[in-house]
């Protein structure tokens, strides 16, 4: 489940809520602005998970977590983070993840300061005790995507 905010100048933010319920569809709900006093969720559509899965077997590689950051919706899989423009239904890029023994189960992006191009990724590892790992991602200026530093031990997606 993830919230994708939308706002217009001078109004209270509203948005869409994406919820994956049954493994085959991602349901879309419109959240009205607070000033309307409307507490009813309005379902606006669905996204076919076959598009999101892009040939992956759902049982072996589910979407573990979703987040929306700077206009892009990110999906956490067992070995990658996928970037999507859900409004257009467009796949943007994949970021391969470091291989670890326990599964990644959550993540969040952060910009350390305004005007800074660096991007920080916080990831939750389902280990005992639970662990939060923080990575400073590298930006590829030619493709406008991000990757992990070489020292993290992530294989290049093109070599897989």
Secondary structure, 3 states (H helix, E strand, C coil): CEEEEECCCCCCCEEEEEEECCCCEEEEEEECCHHHCCCCCEEEEEEEHHHHHCCCCCCCCCCCEEEEECCEEEEECCCEEEEEECCCCEEEEEEECCCCCCCEEEEEEECCCCCCCCEEEEEEECCCCCEEEEEEEEEECCCCEEECCHHHCCCCHHHC
